[in-house]
Amino acid sequence: MAIRFASNCGNCKHLVENTFCSQHNVMVSSKYTCDQFKMKAALKNERSCSDCSKYETEICAHPEKAAPGMLCASWSPQ
């Protein structure tokens, strides 16, 4: 199962002071989303062997094939 950030107001760059959408000028909650959603620049949704907690360890599922830029179903966040 891949874990990633949701495309909702809580992770959008238009969210100001945790409750106001600067794109639509309305109060929102983190449960909302819209077609103008823009992921906050500080958050990363990129996954590869180089940011896997199992990379270059004994528990890596594919130690012979693992390399930066590669991704497998056993990826685990750091």
CORFENZI-V358917 format. One record per residue. RES is the residue in one letter. SS is DSSP state (h for helix, s for strand, l for the rest). PSI is psi in radians with two decimals (NA if undefined). D_FIRST is the distance of its C-alpha to the first C-alpha in whole Angstrom. Layout:
BEGIN
((RES;SS;PSI;D_FIRST) (RES;SS;PSI;D_FIRST))
END
This chain:
BEGIN
((M;l;2.17;0) (A;l;2.36;4) (I;l;2.24;6) (R;l;2.94;10) (F;l;2.52;13) (A;l;2.62;14) (S;l;1.22;17) (N;l;3.03;20) (C;h;-0.56;23) (G;h;-0.40;22) (N;h;0.26;20) (C;s;2.48;23) (K;l;-0.26;26) (H;l;-0.15;29) (L;s;2.19;28) (V;s;2.33;31) (E;l;0.58;32) (N;l;-0.07;29) (T;l;-0.08;30) (F;s;2.26;32) (C;s;2.02;31) (S;l;-0.28;33) (Q;l;-0.75;32) (H;l;-0.10;34) (N;l;0.83;36) (V;s;2.80;34) (M;s;2.41;33) (V;l;3.05;29) (S;l;2.99;26) (S;l;-0.19;23) (K;l;-0.31;22) (Y;l;2.84;23) (T;l;2.95;23) (C;l;3.08;25) (D;l;-0.25;26) (Q;l;0.25;27) (F;l;2.32;24) (K;l;2.07;24) (M;s;2.40;21) (K;l;2.40;23) (A;l;-0.50;24) (A;l;-0.34;23) (L;l;2.51;20) (K;l;2.41;17) (N;l;0.53;14) (E;l;2.36;15) (R;l;2.37;13) (S;l;3.07;14) (C;h;-0.64;16) (S;h;-0.38;18) (D;h;0.45;16) (C;s;2.38;14) (S;l;-0.30;15) (K;l;-0.19;15) (Y;l;2.27;17) (E;l;0.60;21) (T;l;3.03;20) (E;l;-0.41;21) (I;l;0.09;17) (C;l;2.26;16) (A;l;-0.49;15) (H;l;1.15;17) (P;l;-0.50;20) (E;l;-0.47;22) (K;l;-0.31;20) (A;l;2.33;19) (A;l;2.71;20) (P;l;2.38;20) (G;l;-0.30;19) (M;l;2.79;17) (L;l;2.43;13) (C;l;3.07;11) (A;l;-0.15;8) (S;l;0.18;8) (W;l;2.46;9) (S;l;2.32;10) (P;s;2.66;12) (Q;l;NA;15))
END
